[in-house]
């Protein structure tokens, strides 16, 4: 049976094996999809534009809820009986108000915005393994690739490196877990192969990275000076206090997802992208 990835334009979808079927969440026909059998279904779509998540607009709040909760449940309910396993991607940000290691069974403690509220709602629903025994909730930490939108910090940095053009950024003096989508997909596939049905997983390296230092090292790998290429906007607000006060990371320490491995993956991607952009 084939495996299905829903959300073909997402970062993650680009890193699944080539023989997986990919479809857009906007174009999917659930009636048609439910007429055939699937091995594994990966739900990668979702409203994730976190730069919009603090908006006071009721329309924005409804957009996050409709996509991340209502539409997700519709997909799961439609396909649950015609597949062997389902993975729904949530976020490790559901623990961003705590410090220390986090595991899937830990109570959520997070700073509320439309994004985290919607992910909290869907994740709580899917923790019910009596109703959703086939569903694994995956909680990845922040992941970045050349497909990251330029509205985000790393999207700006990657485009700066590729185009060799300066960008303006905010304060990057804080720590985070940082991954590449390849790592998230690998951890997910490993879990699908080895863990019992419906086992929820936190996907991370188990280590924190200083964001500013990491960006500086990335520029250096391309012979660039961060102080010249990534200009600090002194008028921009500081990073959210959650990243200064809440040092949260995966309960599992995975050597495969080290800072060196992350750097090498990004350097390879950026080098290849630069080569084909010339």
N, C-alpha and C positions, 0 to 999 in steps of 0.2 A: 504493500500500500504506500502511496506517496505521502509525504509530509507537507504541511501547508503553513506558509507565513503570511499573515494578514497585516498589511501596512507596508507596502512595497517601497515607499519613499522614505521610510524611517532609516536612521543610521544603522540600527541593528540588522535590518532586513538585508542589507548589502553584504553581510558577512556570514550568512548561512551557506551551507553547501549548495553548489550550483544545481543539483538535481531536486532541490526543494521547490515546490510550486509557490510562486509569489503573486499576490493580488493586492490591489489597492482597496483600502477600506471604503473609499468613496464609490467604487464601481462594483462592489461585491453583491452577488445575488444569493442571499442565504437559503432561499428555497432550492436553488440549483446546487449549492455547496452541500446541502444536507441530503441530497439524493445519492451521494457517493460516500465511500468509506475512506477515512484518513488514518494514517498511523499517528503522527503527532501534529498538533495545531499550535502555532506560536502567535500570540496576539501582541503585535508590536506597535499597533496604532495607538494614538492617544493625544490628547491636547497637552502639550508639554512646553508651551511658550511661557516659561516662568517669568519672563520680563513683563508679562501682562497679568501675572497672577495676583498682584496686589491692587489691581484696579477696583474702584468703588462701583463700577458699573454692574447692575444686576444682569445685563446681557452677557457680560464676560463670565460671571459666576455660573450662569445657566449653561454657557458653552462648555465650560470645563466639566460640569456635572453630566450633561447630556452625552458627551463623548466618552469620558473616563468611567462613567458608571452605567448609564442607561444602555448605551450602544454596546459596551463590553459585555454586559449581562445578556443582551439579545443574541450576540454571537455565541457565547458559551451555551446558552439554552438551546440554540438551534443545532449546534454541532456536538454536544456532549454525548449523544447516543450513537454517533457515527464515527467516533475516533477512539484511539486507545489512550492518548494522553493529551492534555492541554496545558500550555504554559501561558500565564498572564503576567506581563511585566508591570510591577509596581515601582517603588523607589525606596532606597535607604534613607531618603529625606524624612521618612516617617519617624526617625529617631534623632532628628537634628536638634532636639532640645535636651539631649543627654550627653554624657561624656563616658568614654570607655568603649569596650567591645559590645557589639549588638548581634543578637541572634534572632531567627525568625519567630521564636515563641515569646520574645520580650514584648511587654506592652508598648504601644506606640506613644511616644512623647515628642511632639513636634510643634513648631511655630506655625500658626495657621495662615494660609492664604488659599486662594481658590484651587491651586494645584494640589497642595498637600491635603486639603479637605476632601477633594474628590478621590484622591488615591487612598485615603483612609477609608472612605465609604466602600469602595470596591474591594479593598483588601480584607476588610472585616467580613463582608459578605462571603468571600471566597475562602475564609478560614473555616467555614462550616463544611467539614469533610464528609458529613453524612449526606448533605445535599449535593456537594461537588467533589466526589471522591477522586475524580480523575484530574483535578486541577492543581497544578503547582503554581504558587505565587512566588515569583522571583523578585528580589529586592536588590537591584544593582546600585552600586555607588556611581558617582558622576563619571560618565564616559565621553570621550572626545575623539573625533577623527577628522579627516579632511572634509567630511560631509557635514560638519557642524556649522550651523547657520552663523552668519556674521553678526547677528544681534547679541551673540554670547562672547564672553572673553576669549575663549580659545579659538573660536571661529575668526575673530579679529586677528589673533596672533598668527594663525596658520596662513591667512591671506596676506598678512604683512610679509611673512617669510617667502611665500610663493612669488609675490609681485615685487619684493624688495622695496616696499613702500612703508613709511612710518605710519603708525596708528596712535590714537589717544586712548589710554586705558585708565581705570581707576586704581584704587589701592589694592595691591596684591600681596600684602604682608599678612598672610594667614595660611592655615594648614587644611588640607583636605585629602581624602582618598581620591585618587584619579586612576581611571582605567581606560583601555581602548575597547571598542566594540568587539574586536576579535576575542578578547578575554572574557567578555560577558557571554558571548555565544559559546565559547569553549566550555565554560563552567556550566552553562545550561545543558549542553549536549551530554556532558559527563554525568550530570545529575539524572538526566533522562535514562541513561544507560545503567547507572549503578544504584540509584536510590529507590526506595519503595514508592509505589504509586501515590501521588498527591503530596510528596514531601516538599515543603516550602524551603526556599534557600535565600540566604544573603550572599550576594556576589561582590567580593572585594579582595584586596590584597592582604588586609590585616595590618597595613602600615599607612602612616600619614606622610604627605609630601608638602613641603613648603612651596606654595604656588609661585611666588616671585622667583625663588631660586630655580625652580624647574623651568620657568619661561626663559630665564637668563641662559641656562645650560642649552636649551633648545636653539636659541639664537646663535650661541657660540658654535654649535655643530655646523652651522651654515656660514660661519665666519662673520657674523653680524654682532653689533654691540646693542644690547637691549636698551641702554640709556639713550641711544640715538633713534632706535626703531620703535620702541614702545614708550611714548612720552606720557608721563603721569599727569592727569588732569587734577590739579590741586583743588579745583572747585567741586569735584565729584564727591558724592557721599562715601564714607568708609564702607568696607564690606559689611554685610549683615553681622551683627554681634554673635549670631549663632556659630559663625566660623572662627570667631576669636575665643568664645567661651565654651563651646561644645565641641570637644575633640572626640568625635565618634568614628568608629572604624569596625570592620568585620571581625567577628569572633574567630574566624579561621585565618591563619597566616599561610598564604599561598606563594611560594617562591617563584612560581611561573609568572606571576603578575607583578614583578619587582619594578622599581623605578627605571632600572636599566632596560628591562624588557619593553616597558612602555615607551621610553625614549627611542629605542631602536625601531619599534613599529612606526612611530610617528615620523622619524627621520626617513625611513624607507618610503612611506606614503608621500611625504612632502617632496622628496627628491624625485620620485616618479612623476608626480603631478607637475613639478617645475619643468621636467624634461619634456613632457608632452605639451606644455604651455608655451614653449619657446617658438 
